[in-house]
Amino acid sequence: MSLFFLVFLLLVSSVTACDRCVHQSKVAYFSSASALLSGACGYGNLAIGFNGGRLAAAVPKLYNNGAGCGACYQIRCKDPKICSKHGTTVMVTDLNTNNQTDFVISSRAFMAMAIEGKAKDVLKLGIADVEYKRVPCDYKGKNLAVRVDESSQKPNYLAISIFYQGGQTEIVSVDVAQVGSSNWNFLTRNHGAIWDTSRVPSGALQFRFVVTAGYDGKWIWAKSVLPPDWKNGVIYDTGVQITDIAQEGCSPCDDGSWRLT
């Protein structure tokens, strides 16, 4: 592993090491999950099928220039008369530019914070006082997947989005090479979960990803992902799973009142 890569991981870890702390904030909601479908992460219409429609737009510090796309957060409102202890889990699909709340979430997610029979009462709050923390995403055994974006223009331009990024992780680098070759070309984060390159190898393509989780960082190698005749709009299975959990490195900012459930 290169010295540059080690320094890079240390810099990333210093930012993400406190991911699992409990934070106090406010949360608002969109009246329809469709408001999140054209979000900054670039998932498009497929987003409605993610996480049961419990989607969220996150403020810039959580969106993190797109690295926070696909992250999951457990959120619970603080009124015990109408709110459950477990709250709900949301997936980030968009950027929230309203500095009054850390999240704007789908109405389905907002009502899911309620105890039984109180969903409408929670919805009436409009903006709720909440506490939240980042939690691992669980896609029930689904492999990491790569979708070829419609903007791709074979053979000169390839754009991909990344789905089913499990665990409590961020993908911070993506490389591509022809299957069987060691001549890797890097992709650039275009926006959100969209990565692209104008240096597209020919033939079947493999990918490698730099994945961070708190203090940890490692390479994930998907050895055969896109076939030689890859097509725009198609989702391809990488055959690998990411399940890493961020190390707990932030006890001073967690009062101990809430543990993961």
SERO-4910 file (N, C-alpha, C, O; in steps of 0.05 Angstrom, whole numbers):
BEGIN
 pado doro    nc1    nc2    nc3   cac1   cac2   cac3    cc1    cc2    cc3    oc1    oc2    oc3
  Met    A     17    -24      0      0      0      0     18     25      0     37     26     15
  Ser    A     12     44    -17     29     68    -19     26     86      5      6     86     19
  Leu    A     47    103      9     46    122     30     24    142     26     10    150     44
  Phe    A     20    150      0     -2    168     -6    -29    157      2    -46    171     13
  Phe    A    -33    131     -3    -59    119      3    -63    118     33    -86    123     43
  Leu    A    -41    112     49    -44    112     78    -51    140     89    -68    142    106
  Val    A    -38    160     78    -44    187     87    -72    195     80    -87    207     95
  Phe    A    -81    187     56   -108    192     46   -129    180     65   -148    193     72
  Leu    A   -124    155     73   -143    142     91   -144    155    118   -166    157    130
  Leu    A   -121    164    128   -121    178    154   -137    204    153   -152    210    171
  Leu    A   -135    219    130   -150    243    127   -180    238    126   -195    252    139
  Val    A   -188    217    111   -216    210    109   -226    201    136   -249    208    144
  Ser    A   -210    184    151   -219    173    176   -224    195    197   -242    193    213
  Ser    A   -208    217    196   -211    238    215   -238    251    212   -249    263    232
  Val    A   -250    250    188   -276    262    183   -298    243    191   -318    251    202
  Thr    A   -295    217    186   -317    198    189   -317    182    215   -335    167    220
  Ala    A   -296    186    232   -294    169    255   -317    173    275   -322    155    291
  Cys    A   -330    196    274   -352    201    292   -379    195    280   -400    206    290
  Asp    A   -380    179    259   -405    174    245   -427    163    264   -450    169    259
  Arg    A   -420    148    284   -440    133    299   -450    149    323   -465    138    339
  Cys    A   -442    174    326   -451    190    349   -480    198    345   -491    199    323
  Val    A   -493    203    367   -521    213    367   -520    244    364   -505    257    377
  His    A   -536    254    345   -538    283    340   -566    292    344   -585    278    340
  Gln    A   -569    317    353   -594    330    358   -600    349    334   -582    364    326
  Ser    A   -624    348    324   -631    366    302   -661    367    298   -677    360    316
  Lys    A   -669    377    275   -697    377    267   -699    364    240   -680    363    224
  Val    A   -723    353    234   -728    339    209   -755    349    198   -775    350    212
  Ala    A   -755    355    172   -780    361    158   -786    339    138   -770    320    136
  Tyr    A   -808    342    123   -814    320    104   -825    332     78   -837    353     77
  Phe    A   -820    316     57   -833    321     31   -860    307     31   -863    286     42
  Ser    A   -879    319     18   -906    307     17   -906    282      1   -924    265      4
  Ser    A   -886    279    -17   -885    255    -34   -856    246    -38   -839    263    -41
  Ala    A   -851    220    -38   -824    210    -42   -814    217    -70   -790    218    -75
  Ser    A   -833    223    -88   -825    230   -116   -808    255   -117   -793    260   -136
  Ala    A   -811    272    -96   -795    296    -95   -765    290    -92   -748    307    -98
  Leu    A   -759    266    -83   -731    258    -80   -719    243   -103   -696    237   -103
  Leu    A   -736    237   -123   -727    220   -145   -707    233   -164   -690    220   -176
  Ser    A   -709    259   -167   -690    273   -184   -668    285   -168   -656    306   -175
  Gly    A   -662    272   -146   -643    283   -126   -614    284   -136   -607    273   -157
  Ala    A   -598    298   -120   -570    304   -126   -553    279   -128   -531    280   -139
  Cys    A   -562    256   -117   -546    232   -117   -547    219   -145   -529    203   -151
  Gly    A   -567    225   -161   -567    214   -188   -579    187   -191   -575    173   -211
  Tyr    A   -595    177   -171   -607    151   -172   -631    150   -191   -638    129   -201
  Gly    A   -643    173   -196   -666    175   -214   -690    160   -203   -694    158   -179
  Asn    A   -707    151   -222   -732    138   -214   -728    112   -198   -747    103   -185
  Leu    A   -705    101   -199   -700     76   -185   -700     81   -154   -704     62   -139
  Ala    A   -696    105   -146   -694    111   -117   -719    103   -102   -718     96    -79
  Ile    A   -743    105   -115   -768     99   -101   -768     71    -90   -783     65    -71
  Gly    A   -753     53   -102   -752     25    -93   -732     20    -71   -730     -2    -60
  Phe    A   -716     40    -64   -696     37    -44   -708     40    -16   -724     58    -11
  Asn    A   -700     22      2   -707     25     31   -736     29     36   -744     44     54
  Gly    A   -753     16     20   -782     18     24   -793     46     20   -814     53     31
  Gly    A   -778     63      5   -788     90      0   -781    109     23   -790    132     23
  Arg    A   -766    100     43   -759    117     65   -732    131     57   -711    122     64
  Leu    A   -735    154     44   -713    168     32   -708    194     46   -726    204     60
  Ala    A   -684    206     41   -677    231     55   -659    248     38   -643    238     23
  Ala    A   -663    274     41   -644    294     31   -628    303     55   -640    311     76
  Ala    A   -602    303     53   -585    310     76   -570    336     72   -564    343     49
  Val    A   -564    350     93   -549    375     91   -521    370     81   -511    347     81
  Pro    A   -507    391     71   -481    387     58   -460    371     74   -445    356     63
  Lys    A   -460    375    101   -439    361    117   -444    331    116   -425    316    119
  Leu    A   -469    322    112   -475    294    111   -475    284     82   -467    261     77
  Tyr    A   -484    300     64   -483    294     35   -453    291     27   -447    273     10
  Asn    A   -436    307     38   -407    304     35   -398    303      6   -384    284     -2
  Asn    A   -407    322    -10   -400    324    -38   -407    298    -54   -394    292    -74
  Gly    A   -427    284    -45   -436    260    -58   -427    234    -45   -439    213    -50
  Ala    A   -406    235    -28   -396    211    -15   -417    200      5   -416    177     12
  Gly    A   -435    217     14   -456    209     33   -480    197     19   -498    188     33
  Cys    A   -481    196     -7   -503    183    -21   -504    154    -14   -484    140    -14
  Gly    A   -528    144     -8   -532    116     -1   -528    110     28   -533     88     37
  Ala    A   -519    130     44   -515    126     73   -542    123     87   -562    134     78
  Cys    A   -543    108    108   -568    103    123   -566    116    151   -545    115    164
  Tyr    A   -588    127    160   -589    140    186   -615    131    201   -636    129    189
  Gln    A   -611    126    226   -634    120    243   -643    146    257   -626    160    269
  Ile    A   -668    153    253   -678    179    263   -703    173    281   -720    157    274
  Arg    A   -703    186    304   -728    184    320   -736    211    331   -719    227    339
  Cys    A   -762    217    331   -771    242    342   -773    239    372   -774    217    383
  Lys    A   -774    262    385   -769    263    414   -794    265    432   -791    268    456
  Asp    A   -817    265    420   -842    266    436   -851    238    442   -861    224    425
  Pro    A   -847    228    467   -853    200    473   -883    194    471   -891    170    471
  Lys    A   -900    214    471   -929    209    469   -937    199    442   -957    185    439
  Ile    A   -922    206    421   -929    199    394   -907    185    379   -911    174    357
  Cys    A   -882    186    389   -859    176    375   -848    150    387   -848    147    412
  Ser    A   -840    132    371   -829    106    380   -800    109    389   -786    128    381
  Lys    A   -790     90    404   -762     90    413   -743     83    390   -720     91    391
  His    A   -753     69    371   -736     59    349   -735     78    325   -716     78    309
  Gly    A   -756     94    322   -757    113    300   -758     99    273   -771     79    270
  Thr    A   -743    109    254   -742     98    227   -714    100    216   -698    116    226
  Thr    A   -709     85    195   -683     87    182   -687     97    154   -704     87    139
  Val    A   -671    118    146   -674    130    120   -648    126    104   -627    122    116
  Met    A   -650    128     78   -627    127     60   -624    154     46   -644    165     36
  Val    A   -600    164     44   -595    190     32   -595    187      2   -580    172    -10
  Thr    A   -612    203    -11   -614    203    -41   -612    231    -52   -612    234    -77
  Asp    A   -610    251    -35   -611    279    -45   -596    297    -26   -589    290     -3
  Leu    A   -592    322    -35   -580    343    -19   -601    362     -8   -619    371    -23
  Asn    A   -599    368     18   -617    387     31   -603    413     35   -583    415     49
  Thr    A   -613    434     22   -600    460     24   -613    479     44   -606    502     47
  Asn    A   -633    468     58   -647    483     79   -632    479    105   -631    457    116
  Asn    A   -620    501    116   -604    498    140   -620    497    165   -608    497    187
  Gln    A   -646    496    164   -663    494    188   -665    465    198   -672    461    221
  Thr    A   -660    446    180   -662    418    188   -638    402    176   -628    410    154
  Asp    A   -629    381    190   -608    365    178   -618    347    156   -603    339    138
  Phe    A   -644    340    157   -656    323    137   -683    333    129   -697    346    145
  Val    A   -690    329    104   -718    329     95   -723    301     84   -709    292     66
  Ile    A   -743    288     96   -747    260     90   -775    256     77   -792    274     77
  Ser    A   -779    232     65   -804    226     53   -826    224     75   -820    218     98
  Ser    A   -851    230     67   -872    228     87   -875    200     98   -883    197    121
  Arg    A   -869    180     82   -870    152     92   -850    148    115   -856    135    135
  Ala    A   -826    159    112   -806    157    133   -814    174    157   -810    165    180
  Phe    A   -826    197    152   -834    214    174   -855    201    192   -853    201    216
  Met    A   -875    189    179   -896    175    194   -886    150    208   -897    141    228
  Ala    A   -864    138    197   -853    113    208   -840    118    235   -833     99    249
  Met    A   -836    143    243   -825    149    269   -846    146    292   -839    147    315
  Ala    A   -871    143    284   -893    144    304   -897    117    318   -889     96    307
  Ile    A   -908    118    341   -918     94    354   -944     86    340   -955    102    325
  Glu    A   -953     62    345   -977     52    330  -1001     70    335  -1007     77    357
  Gly    A  -1014     78    313  -1038     94    314  -1033    124    315  -1052    139    316
  Lys    A  -1008    132    315  -1002    161    318   -988    173    294   -976    195    295
  Ala    A   -988    159    271   -974    168    247   -984    195    238   -968    213    231
  Lys    A  -1010    200    239  -1021    225    230  -1014    248    249  -1010    271    240
  Asp    A  -1011    241    275  -1003    262    294   -974    270    290   -967    294    292
  Val    A   -957    251    283   -930    258    277   -928    275    252   -913    294    251
  Leu    A   -944    267    232   -944    282    207   -952    311    211   -942    329    198
  Lys    A   -971    316    230   -980    343    235   -959    361    246   -961    385    245
  Leu    A   -937    349    257   -916    365    268   -903    382    246   -894    404    251
  Gly    A   -902    371    222   -889    386    200   -859    386    202   -845    375    185
  Ile    A   -848    397    223   -820    396    230   -818    385    258   -830    395    277
  Ala    A   -802    364    261   -800    349    286   -772    352    298   -752    351    284
  Asp    A   -771    355    325   -746    353    339   -738    324    340   -753    307    348
  Val    A   -713    318    332   -704    290    330   -676    287    340   -661    306    344
  Glu    A   -669    262    344   -641    254    347   -636    232    327   -653    216    320
  Tyr    A   -611    232    317   -605    212    296   -576    203    298   -559    217    310
  Lys    A   -571    181    286   -543    171    283   -541    154    258   -561    142    249
  Arg    A   -517    153    248   -513    136    224   -513    107    232   -502    100    253
  Val    A   -525     91    215   -527     62    220   -519     47    194   -519     59    173
  Pro    A   -512     22    197   -505      6    173   -530      2    155   -552     -1    165
  Cys    A   -525      3    129   -546     -4    110   -547    -34    106   -526    -47    104
  Asp    A   -570    -45    105   -573    -74    102   -591    -80     78   -615    -74     79
  Tyr    A   -580    -91     58   -595    -97     33   -601   -127     30   -604   -137      8
  Lys    A   -603   -140     53   -612   -168     54   -596   -186     35   -608   -201     19
  Gly    A   -570   -184     36   -553   -202     20   -548   -193     -9   -534   -207    -24
  Lys    A   -560   -170    -17   -555   -161    -45   -526   -153    -49   -513   -142    -31
  Asn    A   -515   -160    -72   -488   -152    -79   -487   -123    -88   -507   -112    -97
  Leu    A   -464   -111    -85   -459    -85    -96   -465    -86   -126   -458   -105   -140
  Ala    A   -478    -65   -137   -486    -65   -165   -477    -40   -178   -476    -19   -165
  Val    A   -471    -42   -204   -463    -19   -220   -484    -15   -242   -490    -33   -257
  Arg    A   -494      9   -244   -513     15   -265   -499     34   -286   -488     54   -278
  Val    A   -501     26   -311   -490     43   -332   -510     66   -337   -533     61   -345
  Asp    A   -500     91   -333   -518    114   -336   -525    118   -366   -510    111   -384
  Glu    A   -549    130   -370   -559    135   -397   -541    155   -412   -541    155   -437
  Ser    A   -525    170   -398   -508    190   -411   -483    177   -424   -468    190   -438
  Ser    A   -478    151   -418   -454    138   -428   -455    136   -459   -476    133   -470
  Gln    A   -432    139   -471   -430    138   -500   -406    120   -508   -383    128   -510
  Lys    A   -413     95   -512   -393     75   -519   -381     81   -546   -396     87   -565
  Pro    A   -354     80   -550   -334     70   -531   -319     93   -517   -298     87   -505
  Asn    A   -328    118   -519   -312    140   -510   -318    152   -483   -303    167   -472
  Tyr    A   -341    144   -472   -349    156   -446   -366    136   -431   -385    124   -442
  Leu    A   -359    132   -405   -373    114   -388   -380    128   -362   -362    139   -349
  Ala    A   -405    128   -355   -415    138   -329   -430    116   -315   -446    102   -327
  Ile    A   -424    113   -289   -438     92   -274   -448    103   -248   -438    123   -237
  Ser    A   -469     91   -237   -477     96   -210   -476     70   -194   -477     48   -206
  Ile    A   -473     72   -168   -467     49   -151   -491     44   -132   -499     63   -117
  Phe    A   -502     20   -132   -525     13   -116   -517     -8    -95   -497    -22    -98
  Tyr    A   -534     -9    -74   -532    -30    -53   -505    -30    -40   -492    -51    -36
  Gln    A   -496     -6    -33   -471     -3    -18   -477     -8     11   -486     10     25
  Gly    A   -473    -32     20   -481    -40     47   -462    -31     69   -442    -17     63
  Gly    A   -468    -38     93   -452    -31    116   -454     -1    122   -474     12    117
  Gln    A   -432      9    134   -431     37    142   -406     49    129   -386     55    142
  Thr    A   -408     52    103   -384     57     87   -387     80     67   -409     90     63
  Glu    A   -365     89     57   -364    108     35   -345     98     14   -323     89     20
  Ile    A   -353    100    -11   -335     95    -34   -322    121    -42   -336    140    -50
  Val    A   -296    122    -39   -282    147    -44   -264    147    -69   -252    167    -76
  Ser    A   -262    124    -82   -247    122   -107   -256     98   -123   -264     78   -111
  Val    A   -256    101   -149   -265     80   -167   -245     78   -191   -238     99   -203
  Asp    A   -235     54   -197   -218     50   -220   -231     29   -238   -247     12   -229
  Val    A   -224     30   -264   -235     10   -283   -212      0   -301   -193     15   -307
  Ala    A   -214    -25   -309   -194    -37   -326   -207    -59   -342   -228    -70   -334
  Gln    A   -196    -66   -365   -205    -90   -379   -200   -114   -362   -180   -116   -348
  Val    A   -219   -133   -363   -215   -158   -348   -189   -172   -357   -184   -175   -380
  Gly    A   -173   -179   -337   -147   -191   -342   -124   -172   -345   -101   -181   -347
  Ser    A   -130   -146   -346   -109   -126   -349   -103   -113   -322   -120   -112   -304
  Ser    A    -78   -103   -319    -70    -88   -295    -67    -59   -302    -56    -43   -286
  Asn    A    -77    -50   -325    -76    -22   -333   -101     -8   -325   -121     -7   -340
  Trp    A   -101      3   -300   -125     15   -289   -127     44   -296   -107     59   -297
  Asn    A   -152     53   -302   -158     81   -306   -177     90   -284   -196     76   -277
  Phe    A   -172    114   -272   -190    123   -251   -215    137   -262   -214    149   -283
  Leu    A   -237    134   -247   -261    149   -252   -262    173   -234   -251    173   -212
  Thr    A   -276    194   -243   -281    218   -227   -310    219   -218   -328    212   -233
  Arg    A   -314    228   -193   -341    231   -184   -353    255   -199   -345    278   -194
  Asn    A   -372    250   -216   -385    271   -231   -404    287   -213   -402    311   -211
  His    A   -421    272   -199   -438    284   -178   -451    261   -164   -456    239   -175
  Gly    A   -458    265   -138   -472    245   -123   -459    217   -125   -435    214   -119
  Ala    A   -475    197   -133   -465    170   -136   -456    164   -164   -451    141   -171
  Ile    A   -453    184   -181   -446    181   -209   -416    185   -213   -405    206   -206
  Trp    A   -402    165   -224   -374    166   -230   -371    163   -260   -386    148   -273
  Asp    A   -351    177   -272   -348    175   -301   -318    177   -309   -301    185   -294
  Thr    A   -314    169   -334   -288    170   -347   -290    172   -377   -309    162   -389
  Ser    A   -272    186   -389   -270    187   -419   -248    168   -429   -243    168   -453
  Arg    A   -236    153   -411   -216    134   -418   -227    106   -413   -222     94   -392
  Val    A   -243     96   -431   -258     72   -428   -243     48   -440   -239     48   -465
  Pro    A   -234     29   -425   -221      5   -436   -241    -10   -454   -265     -8   -451
  Ser    A   -230    -25   -473   -247    -42   -490   -252    -69   -476   -239    -76   -457
  Gly    A   -271    -83   -487   -277   -110   -477   -292   -110   -450   -304    -89   -443
  Ala    A   -292   -133   -437   -306   -135   -411   -290   -119   -390   -265   -117   -392
  Leu    A   -304   -108   -371   -292    -89   -352   -294    -99   -323   -314   -110   -315
  Gln    A   -272    -94   -308   -271    -99   -280   -268    -72   -265   -260    -52   -277
  Phe    A   -275    -72   -240   -274    -48   -224   -260    -53   -197   -260    -76   -187
  Arg    A   -247    -33   -186   -238    -34   -159   -246     -8   -145   -245     13   -157
  Phe    A   -253    -11   -119   -264     12   -104   -247     15    -79   -239     -4    -66
  Val    A   -242     40    -71   -231     46    -45   -255     52    -27   -270     71    -31
  Val    A   -258     35     -6   -280     37     12   -270     44     40   -252     32     50
  Thr    A   -282     64     52   -275     72     80   -298     67     98   -322     68     90
  Ala    A   -292     61    123   -312     56    144   -299     65    171   -285     50    184
  Gly    A   -305     90    178   -292    100    203   -262    102    200   -252    116    182
  Tyr    A   -248     88    217   -219     88    216   -208     70    194   -184     72    187
  Asp    A   -224     53    183   -215     32    164   -218     41    135   -236     55    128
  Gly    A   -199     31    118   -202     35     90   -189     11     75   -169      0     84
  Lys    A   -201      3     53   -190    -19     38   -199    -19      9   -217     -4      2
  Trp    A   -186    -35     -7   -194    -39    -35   -214    -61    -36   -212    -82    -22
  Ile    A   -235    -57    -52   -254    -78    -59   -251    -83    -90   -253    -64   -105
  Trp    A   -246   -107    -98   -241   -114   -126   -263   -130   -137   -268   -153   -128
  Ala    A   -277   -119   -157   -298   -134   -171   -287   -143   -198   -283   -126   -216
  Lys    A   -281   -168   -201   -263   -177   -222   -276   -179   -250   -262   -180   -270
  Ser    A   -302   -180   -251   -316   -182   -277   -344   -171   -274   -361   -184   -262
  Val    A   -348   -146   -284   -374   -133   -279   -389   -127   -305   -411   -137   -308
  Leu    A   -377   -111   -323   -390   -104   -347   -382   -123   -370   -358   -126   -374
  Pro    A   -400   -134   -385   -393   -151   -408   -383   -133   -431   -387   -109   -430
  Pro    A   -371   -145   -451   -361   -129   -474   -384   -112   -487   -378    -91   -498
  Asp    A   -408   -123   -487   -430   -109   -500   -448    -94   -479   -472    -93   -482
  Trp    A   -435    -82   -459   -451    -68   -438   -469    -47   -451   -463    -35   -471
  Lys    A   -492    -43   -437   -512    -25   -448   -521     -4   -428   -521     -9   -404
  Asn    A   -529     19   -438   -538     40   -421   -564     32   -407   -582     19   -418
  Gly    A   -566     41   -382   -590     36   -366   -592      9   -353   -611      4   -338
  Val    A   -573     -9   -358   -573    -36   -346   -557    -36   -320   -536    -24   -318
  Ile    A   -568    -51   -301   -554    -55   -275   -539    -82   -276   -550   -102   -283
  Tyr    A   -513    -81   -269   -497   -105   -269   -487   -112   -241   -478    -94   -226
  Asp    A   -489   -137   -234   -481   -147   -208   -450   -149   -206   -438   -161   -224
  Thr    A   -438   -138   -185   -409   -140   -183   -400   -166   -171   -376   -173   -174
  Gly    A   -418   -181   -158   -410   -206   -145   -397   -202   -118   -389   -222   -107
  Val    A   -395   -178   -108   -383   -173    -82   -402   -158    -64   -421   -145    -74
  Gln    A   -398   -161    -38   -415   -146    -19   -397   -129     -1   -374   -136      5
  Ile    A   -408   -107      8   -394    -89     27   -411    -89     52   -435    -81     51
  Thr    A   -399    -97     74   -415    -99     99   -399    -86    123   -407    -90    146
  Asp    A   -378    -72    117   -361    -61    138   -376    -42    157   -394    -27    147
  Ile    A   -370    -42    182   -382    -25    202   -361     -6    213   -339    -14    220
  Ala    A   -368     20    215   -349     39    225   -342     34    254   -360     27    270
  Gln    A   -317     37    261   -309     34    289   -321     57    305   -325     79    296
  Glu    A   -326     50    331   -337     70    349   -314     87    360   -299     77    377
  Gly    A   -312    111    350   -290    128    358   -298    155    369   -282    174    367
  Cys    A   -322    157    380   -332    183    387   -347    183    413   -367    198    415
  Ser    A   -340    168    433   -355    166    458   -359    193    471   -380    196    485
  Pro    A   -341    213    469   -347    238    482   -372    252    472   -383    269    486
  Cys    A   -381    246    447   -404    260    437   -429    243    437   -449    250    425
  Asp    A   -428    220    451   -451    203    454   -457    201    484   -441    191    499
  Asp    A   -481    210    492   -487    210    521   -495    183    531   -501    180    555
  Gly    A   -496    163    514   -502    136    522   -532    130    525   -539    108    532
  Ser    A   -548    150    518   -577    146    522   -590    130    499   -613    122    501
  Trp    A   -575    126    478   -586    112    455   -566     94    443   -544    103    435
  Arg    A   -572     68    442   -554     49    429   -568     38    404   -593     38    403
  Leu    A   -553     28    386   -564     17    362   -582     -7    369   -576    -23    386
  Thr    A   -605     -9    355   -623    -30    360   -628    -46    335   -643    -66    335
***
